[in-house]
Amino acid sequence: MLRQNIERTIDDLLNIGPRAPGSWAELQAAEYLQSRFREMGYDAVIERFSAGSHNAESSALTVAGEGVVFPSLPLQFAKAGDVAGELLYLGRISTPLVTPEAVAGCIGLVFAGGGHATAVPYLLELERAGLRGLVVISAQMDAIETKNVRYPELSIPAVGVSWRTGNELAQHAGKETRISVTWCADPRPDESQNAVATLPGREDELLVVSAHHDSAAFAPGALDNASGTAVLLEVARELAGRQFSPTVMFVSTGSEENGGDDCCGAGAKAFYAAHGAPLNRIIGHVEIDDVGNLLGIPRMMYAGNRAFQETAFDSAVRRDFRLDASPSTSCDHGVALKLGLPYVFVCDACLTPRPCYHTPEDTPPFLDTAKCAWHVPYVVGMVERLAQAHPFYPSAVAGARVIRGARYADHPAIAEITEAAFGPFCMAMLEEEYFGEEIAGTPWHVRKGGSVLAGIRSRPLEAIVCEIEGSVVGYASSLLDYATGIARIGNNAVHPDHQGKGVGSAMQQEIARRMTAEGFTRFAVTTMTNDIPAQHVYEKLGYERVVGSVSYLKKGCDARAPGM
């Protein structure tokens, strides 16, 4: 019966059709899932939120004198329009072959590439320079990926083509090319939705289990993510009528495929904006996405401390799944991780090639519903175990002072504290002062702040901040090396306005508590010889001085840059 239920859900979603973010079909899928949750006895609701809507239905791509219509599809969020211009090959978005001044009046032929945060400004610059339309080449030979450029900010028509078609078009560079994109007759305003089913708990704690019901534009989404949605429903069915200490919320998110610049799902962002406060009551987030691949490898990615891992992963999970710790902040689980919450991402698709990914080829022939059903008892067991736990990252509260896990929203404050507090205790500043100029044209505090934040991003749950009356006044990080069994204190600082008030000591006590809870018995820290306040803190914590070190700098006579 389990497999039949999964097949029913997948068939029903595929009959709705591609469920692009913010489309009417996506809303239809959410309402369908709401009804399925209600059949199980859940109080299920639709929660709407503002987000980009995909309304494009069709496209046409022609080259003057060729007499053919080249196969194309509107890209996700493509604007309607009919434009023509000289076809110009731009190269790759991250490594363009032409300057913006060269694109006026042209249709750009381009490969996607590089981070979304840099792609959007670049494409908007081309738009301002007079680019009339965009043709984006997919990596697949004959399939068209529809969301490698997926930016609602663009106002020019944009279409995708296969790699084969891209090569054909490149031979017509310089010829007049026409793009037309047509929208549906009744465009949906910029809106999406989550379908949320609640299993009430006894206490004010929360466990989140999610899967997204949208698909890339024009992709049926059998694998990504009708499969995960079907598994989510069956997990909810198995747990219906139960009561745990925390409330368990089953969230079928919309607009996960609307990743924004940070690749995080818009639906998860909206969910946590509505239900996240206070964050220290949340146990964790389990996401199910793209499971049941015929060639898939069972895998769970995660971030969380030892207690979280020991709770989430029993012997059966450890035996049957590949477990990979990851600081990944994409998809819906990335929203949770950016909020300082542990997560598990259940997906068997990431370790093998997926030429059907985000294309119209994401169809049932590549899906094994028996493998989907195989996942269900593992996820049910994980939810049951996590629902018997309490939050794994509690805050340490002393009056107005709160020491808690760091969040991505704290990063600007961390950078500001780094600039204000490090000063003479920072090699980057000493180098700048010694050489009499910024290194690589970058102020010392930007270099140091970037280094600090890069370390925190690589180990987001190993950093803490101290908050006083809502303002972050200090931070501390650690580096837990499980291979050597040595736990190291990382970068840490207190804003000068709050130094001498016990903030640094309190944060180091919390870092020490967390290290010990992880099972470490070997500890290390390195600080500069002139940082006497830090040395006093570490010695009070029981650290013993082992050896000092000396840093040397030298000015040479050759003014040439290295490598010249």
C-alpha positions in Angstrom: 0.0 0.0 0.0 2.9 2.4 0.7 4.2 2.2 -2.8 0.7 2.6 -4.2 0.2 5.7 -2.1 3.5 7.2 -3.4 2.6 6.3 -7.0 -0.8 8.0 -6.6 0.8 11.2 -5.3 3.4 11.4 -8.0 0.8 10.6 -10.7 -1.6 13.3 -9.4 1.2 15.9 -9.3 2.4 15.1 -12.8 -1.2 15.4 -14.0 -1.2 18.9 -12.7 1.8 19.5 -14.9 5.0 21.5 -14.4 4.6 23.5 -11.2 6.9 26.5 -11.7 7.4 28.8 -8.8 4.5 31.2 -8.3 2.5 29.7 -11.1 -1.2 28.8 -11.0 -0.2 25.1 -11.3 2.0 25.4 -8.2 -1.0 26.8 -6.3 -3.1 23.9 -7.6 -0.5 21.4 -6.3 -0.5 23.1 -2.9 -4.3 22.9 -2.6 -4.1 19.3 -3.6 -1.6 18.5 -0.9 -3.6 20.4 1.7 -6.6 18.1 0.9 -4.3 15.1 1.2 -3.1 16.2 4.6 -6.7 16.8 5.7 -7.6 13.3 4.6 -5.2 12.1 7.3 -6.8 14.2 10.0 -4.3 17.1 10.0 -5.2 20.8 10.4 -3.6 21.8 7.1 -3.5 25.3 5.8 -2.3 27.3 2.8 0.1 30.0 3.8 0.7 32.6 1.0 3.7 34.8 0.6 5.2 37.3 -1.8 7.6 35.8 -4.4 8.3 35.9 -8.1 5.7 34.3 -10.3 6.5 32.3 -13.5 3.8 33.2 -16.1 5.6 32.4 -19.4 3.9 29.8 -21.6 5.8 29.6 -24.8 8.7 31.1 -26.8 9.9 31.3 -30.4 13.5 31.8 -31.6 14.3 32.6 -35.2 17.3 33.8 -37.2 16.8 35.9 -40.3 17.1 34.0 -43.6 17.1 30.5 -41.9 13.5 29.6 -42.3 13.3 27.5 -39.1 12.2 28.0 -35.6 15.0 26.9 -33.2 13.8 24.8 -30.2 13.6 27.0 -27.1 11.8 27.4 -23.9 11.1 30.5 -21.8 13.5 30.7 -18.8 12.0 30.7 -15.4 10.4 34.1 -14.7 11.0 35.2 -18.3 9.3 38.4 -19.2 6.9 38.6 -22.1 8.1 40.4 -25.2 9.0 40.3 -28.9 12.5 41.6 -29.6 15.1 41.4 -32.4 18.7 42.2 -32.8 22.1 41.1 -33.9 23.1 37.7 -32.3 26.2 38.2 -30.2 28.0 35.4 -28.4 28.9 36.6 -24.9 30.8 33.6 -23.6 30.0 32.6 -20.0 28.3 35.0 -17.5 31.2 34.6 -15.0 33.9 35.0 -17.8 32.4 37.2 -20.5 34.1 37.7 -23.8 32.7 41.2 -24.5 32.2 44.4 -22.5 28.8 45.8 -21.8 29.4 48.6 -24.3 29.3 46.0 -27.1 25.8 44.7 -26.4 23.6 47.6 -27.4 20.8 46.4 -29.7 21.9 42.8 -29.5 20.5 39.4 -28.6 23.0 37.8 -26.2 24.0 34.1 -26.6 25.5 33.0 -23.3 26.3 30.1 -20.9 25.2 30.5 -17.3 28.0 30.3 -14.8 29.3 31.7 -11.6 27.4 32.7 -8.5 23.9 34.1 -8.7 24.9 37.1 -6.6 27.3 38.2 -9.3 25.2 37.1 -12.3 22.2 39.3 -11.5 24.2 42.6 -11.4 26.1 41.6 -14.6 22.9 40.8 -16.5 21.2 44.0 -15.3 24.3 45.9 -16.4 23.9 44.4 -19.9 20.2 45.3 -19.8 21.0 48.9 -19.0 23.6 48.9 -21.8 20.9 48.0 -24.3 20.8 44.2 -24.5 17.5 43.4 -26.0 17.1 39.7 -25.2 19.0 36.7 -23.8 19.5 33.1 -25.1 21.0 30.9 -22.5 22.7 27.6 -23.5 22.1 24.5 -21.4 24.8 22.0 -20.5 22.6 19.1 -21.8 23.1 18.0 -25.4 19.4 18.1 -26.3 17.4 19.0 -23.2 16.8 22.5 -22.1 17.5 23.6 -18.5 15.0 26.3 -17.6 16.4 27.8 -14.4 20.1 28.2 -14.8 19.1 31.9 -15.3 16.0 32.5 -13.2 15.9 36.1 -12.2 12.6 38.0 -11.8 14.7 41.2 -11.8 15.4 40.9 -15.5 12.9 42.8 -17.7 14.1 41.5 -21.1 12.8 38.3 -22.7 15.0 35.3 -22.0 14.9 31.8 -23.4 16.9 28.6 -23.0 18.2 26.3 -25.6 20.1 23.0 -25.6 23.8 22.7 -26.1 23.2 21.4 -29.6 21.0 24.3 -30.5 23.5 26.7 -28.9 26.2 25.4 -31.2 24.0 25.9 -34.2 23.1 29.4 -33.2 26.8 30.3 -32.7 27.3 29.8 -36.4 24.8 32.5 -37.1 26.5 35.2 -34.9 26.0 38.6 -36.4 22.7 37.8 -38.0 19.4 39.3 -36.9 17.8 37.1 -34.4 14.3 37.3 -32.9 13.0 36.1 -29.6 9.4 36.2 -28.5 8.0 35.1 -25.1 4.3 34.7 -24.5 2.7 34.8 -21.1 -0.5 33.0 -20.0 -3.8 34.9 -20.5 -4.3 35.4 -16.7 -0.9 36.0 -15.1 -0.6 35.3 -11.4 0.6 38.2 -9.3 4.0 37.7 -7.5 2.9 35.2 -5.0 3.6 31.6 -3.9 2.5 29.4 -1.0 3.3 26.7 1.5 0.9 23.9 2.5 1.5 23.3 6.2 0.1 20.4 8.3 0.6 20.6 12.1 1.0 17.7 14.6 0.5 19.5 17.9 3.0 18.8 20.7 2.9 19.0 24.4 5.6 21.7 24.7 6.5 24.9 22.9 9.2 23.3 20.8 9.2 22.6 17.1 10.5 20.1 14.6 10.2 20.8 10.9 9.9 18.2 8.1 9.7 19.6 4.5 9.6 18.8 0.8 8.9 21.2 -2.0 6.0 20.8 -4.4 7.1 23.2 -7.1 9.3 22.2 -10.1 11.6 24.1 -12.4 9.7 25.8 -15.2 8.5 23.3 -17.9 9.9 20.4 -15.9 7.3 17.8 -14.9 9.3 17.3 -11.7 8.9 13.6 -11.2 12.2 13.3 -9.4 12.5 17.0 -8.3 10.3 16.9 -6.4 7.1 14.9 -6.7 9.2 12.0 -5.3 10.1 13.9 -2.1 6.6 15.3 -1.7 5.1 11.8 -1.9 7.6 10.6 0.8 6.6 13.6 3.0 3.0 12.7 2.8 3.7 9.1 3.7 5.8 10.1 6.7 3.0 12.4 7.8 0.5 9.5 7.4 2.6 7.2 9.6 2.8 9.8 12.3 -0.8 11.1 12.1 -2.6 11.0 15.5 0.6 10.7 17.5 1.7 13.3 20.1 5.3 14.2 20.8 6.8 16.7 23.1 7.5 19.2 20.3 5.0 20.2 17.7 5.9 18.6 14.3 5.1 20.7 11.3 5.0 19.0 7.8 5.7 21.8 5.3 5.2 21.3 1.6 7.0 24.4 0.4 6.4 26.5 -2.7 9.1 28.4 -4.6 12.0 26.2 -3.5 13.1 26.5 -7.1 13.1 30.2 -6.7 16.4 30.2 -5.0 17.2 33.9 -5.2 20.8 35.0 -5.1 21.6 32.7 -2.2 20.0 29.6 -3.6 17.8 29.2 -0.6 14.1 28.3 -1.0 11.7 31.2 -0.9 9.1 29.0 0.7 11.3 28.0 3.6 12.2 31.7 4.1 8.5 32.5 4.4 7.9 29.6 6.7 10.6 30.6 9.2 9.6 34.2 9.0 6.1 33.1 10.1 6.9 30.3 12.6 10.6 30.6 13.5 10.6 32.9 16.6 12.1 32.1 19.0 14.7 30.1 17.1 16.1 28.4 20.2 13.0 26.4 20.6 13.5 24.6 17.2 15.0 21.1 17.3 16.0 20.9 13.6 14.9 20.7 10.0 14.5 17.5 7.9 14.2 18.0 4.2 13.3 15.4 1.6 14.2 16.2 -2.0 14.8 14.2 -5.2 14.7 10.7 -3.9 14.0 7.4 -5.8 16.4 8.0 -8.6 17.0 4.7 -10.5 20.8 5.4 -10.4 20.7 7.2 -7.1 23.0 6.6 -4.1 21.2 6.7 -0.7 22.6 9.7 1.1 21.9 12.1 3.9 23.7 15.4 4.2 23.6 17.1 7.6 24.9 19.7 9.9 24.7 19.3 13.7 26.6 18.4 16.8 27.3 15.0 18.1 24.1 14.8 20.1 22.1 15.7 17.0 23.9 13.1 14.9 23.5 10.4 17.5 19.8 11.1 17.7 19.1 11.4 14.0 21.2 8.5 12.8 20.6 5.1 14.3 22.5 2.0 13.3 20.2 1.3 10.3 20.7 4.8 8.9 24.4 4.6 9.4 24.5 1.2 7.6 22.3 2.0 4.7 23.0 5.7 3.9 26.1 7.6 3.1 26.3 10.4 5.7 28.1 13.6 4.7 28.5 16.7 6.9 28.0 19.8 4.8 27.8 23.6 5.4 25.6 23.8 2.2 23.1 26.7 2.5 21.1 25.9 -0.7 17.6 24.5 -0.9 15.1 24.7 2.0 17.5 23.2 4.6 19.9 26.1 3.8 17.4 28.5 5.3 17.5 26.5 8.5 21.2 26.4 8.6 21.6 30.1 8.1 19.4 30.5 11.1 21.8 28.4 13.2 19.6 25.3 13.1 20.8 21.7 12.5 19.4 19.9 9.5 19.3 16.6 7.6 18.9 16.6 3.8 17.6 13.3 2.4 18.5 13.0 -1.3 19.8 10.2 -3.4 20.5 12.3 -6.5 23.6 14.4 -5.8 26.4 11.8 -6.4 25.5 10.8 -9.9 25.1 12.7 -13.2 21.5 14.0 -13.8 21.0 15.2 -17.3 17.3 15.5 -16.7 17.8 17.9 -13.8 15.6 21.0 -14.2 14.5 20.0 -17.7 11.4 18.7 -19.4 13.1 15.3 -19.2 12.5 15.0 -15.4 9.9 12.2 -16.0 8.8 8.9 -14.4 11.0 6.6 -16.5 14.0 7.6 -14.4 12.1 7.2 -11.1 11.8 4.0 -8.9 8.8 4.3 -6.7 10.0 1.3 -4.7 13.1 3.3 -3.7 10.9 6.2 -2.7 8.9 3.9 -0.4 12.2 2.4 0.9 13.0 5.9 2.3 9.9 6.3 4.4 10.6 4.1 7.4 14.1 5.7 7.8 12.6 9.2 7.8 9.8 8.2 10.1 12.3 6.7 12.6 14.4 9.8 12.4 11.5 12.1 13.1 10.4 9.9 16.0 13.9 10.1 17.6 14.3 13.8 17.0 10.8 14.4 18.4 12.0 12.8 21.7 14.8 15.3 22.0 15.1 18.9 22.9 16.8 21.7 21.0 20.5 20.8 20.5 21.8 24.4 20.6 20.3 26.1 23.7 21.1 29.7 24.5 23.0 30.6 27.6 21.2 33.5 29.3 22.5 35.6 32.2 20.3 38.7 32.7 20.4 40.9 29.6 23.3 38.8 28.1 22.4 36.0 25.7 25.0 33.7 24.2 23.6 31.8 21.3 24.5 30.2 18.0 25.7 32.5 15.2 23.3 33.1 12.3 24.0 34.5 8.8 22.1 37.6 9.8 24.9 38.2 12.4 27.6 38.4 9.8 27.5 42.2 9.3 27.8 42.7 13.1 30.7 40.2 13.2 32.5 42.1 10.5 32.0 45.4 12.4 33.3 43.9 15.6 36.3 42.5 13.8 37.2 46.0 12.6 36.7 47.6 15.9 38.3 45.0 18.1 41.2 43.4 16.4 43.5 46.3 15.6 47.0 45.7 16.8 46.2 42.1 17.5 45.7 41.3 13.8 48.5 40.4 11.4 46.6 41.9 8.5 46.7 45.3 10.2 50.3 45.0 11.1 51.2 44.1 7.5 49.3 47.1 6.2 51.1 49.4 8.7 54.5 48.0 8.0 54.3 48.2 4.2 52.5 51.5 4.3 49.7 50.6 2.0 46.6 48.4 1.7 47.5 44.8 0.6 46.0 44.0 -2.8 44.1 47.2 -2.6 42.0 45.9 0.3 41.8 47.5 3.8 43.1 45.2 6.5 39.7 44.9 8.3 38.0 43.8 5.0 40.7 41.1 4.6 40.5 40.0 8.2 36.7 40.2 8.3 36.4 38.1 5.1 38.7 35.5 6.6 36.7 35.3 9.8 33.4 35.0 8.0 34.8 32.4 5.6 35.8 30.3 8.6 32.3 30.7 10.1 30.6 29.8 6.9 32.6 26.6 6.7 31.6 25.6 10.2 28.4 27.6 10.8 27.2 25.7 13.9 30.5 26.0 15.6 30.3 29.8 16.1 28.5 31.7 18.8 27.7 35.3 19.4 26.9 37.3 22.5 23.8 39.5 22.3 23.0 42.3 24.8 19.5 43.9 24.5 19.2 42.7 20.9 22.6 43.8 19.7 25.5 41.5 18.9 28.5 42.6 20.9 30.9 39.7 20.5 31.6 36.4 18.8 33.7 33.3 19.2 34.3 30.3 17.0 35.9 26.9 17.2 37.5 24.3 14.9 36.6 20.8 15.9 39.1 18.3 14.4 37.5 14.9 14.9 40.4 13.2 13.1 43.1 14.4 15.5 40.8 14.7 18.5 41.9 18.3 19.1 39.4 21.1 19.6 40.8 24.5 18.8 39.5 28.0 19.7 39.1 30.0 16.5 38.6 33.7 15.9 36.9 35.6 18.7 36.4 39.3 19.6 34.4 41.6 21.8 33.4 45.1 20.7 35.5 47.7 22.6 32.4 49.2 24.2 31.8 45.9 25.9 35.3 44.8 26.8 36.2 44.3 30.4 32.6 43.2 31.3 33.1 39.4 31.2 31.7 38.9 27.7 34.9 37.3 26.4 35.2 35.0 29.3 31.5 34.0 29.1 31.8 33.2 25.4 34.9 31.1 26.0 33.1 29.2 28.8 30.3 28.4 26.4 32.8 27.3 23.7 34.5 25.1 26.2 31.2 23.6 27.2 30.4 22.8 23.6 33.8 21.3 23.0 33.5 19.0 26.0 29.9 18.0 25.0 31.4 16.9 21.7 33.7 14.5 23.5 36.9 16.4 23.1 39.6 16.1 25.8 42.4 17.9 23.9 42.2 21.6 23.5 44.4 24.2 21.7 44.5 27.9 21.0 46.9 30.3 19.4 47.1 34.0 20.0 49.5 36.8 19.3 52.2 37.6 21.9 51.0 41.2 22.2 47.4 40.2 22.9 47.7 40.1 26.7 44.0 40.3 27.4 43.3 37.1 25.4 46.2 35.3 27.1 44.7 36.1 30.5 41.3 34.7 29.4 42.9 31.5 28.1 45.1 31.0 31.2 42.0 31.4 33.4 40.4 28.7 31.4 43.3 26.4 32.2 45.3 26.6 29.0 49.1 26.4 29.5 51.6 28.3 27.5 53.7 25.9 25.4 55.7 28.0 23.0 55.8 31.5 21.5 56.3 32.5 17.9 57.8 35.5 16.1 56.5 37.0 12.8 58.9 38.7 10.5 58.3 41.2 7.7 60.7 42.6 5.2 60.6 45.4 2.6 62.5 44.7 -0.6 64.0 47.0 -3.2 62.3 45.5 -6.3 59.0 47.4 -6.9 57.7 44.9 -9.4 54.6 43.0 -8.5 55.0 39.2 -7.8 55.0 37.2 -11.0 56.0 40.0 -13.3 
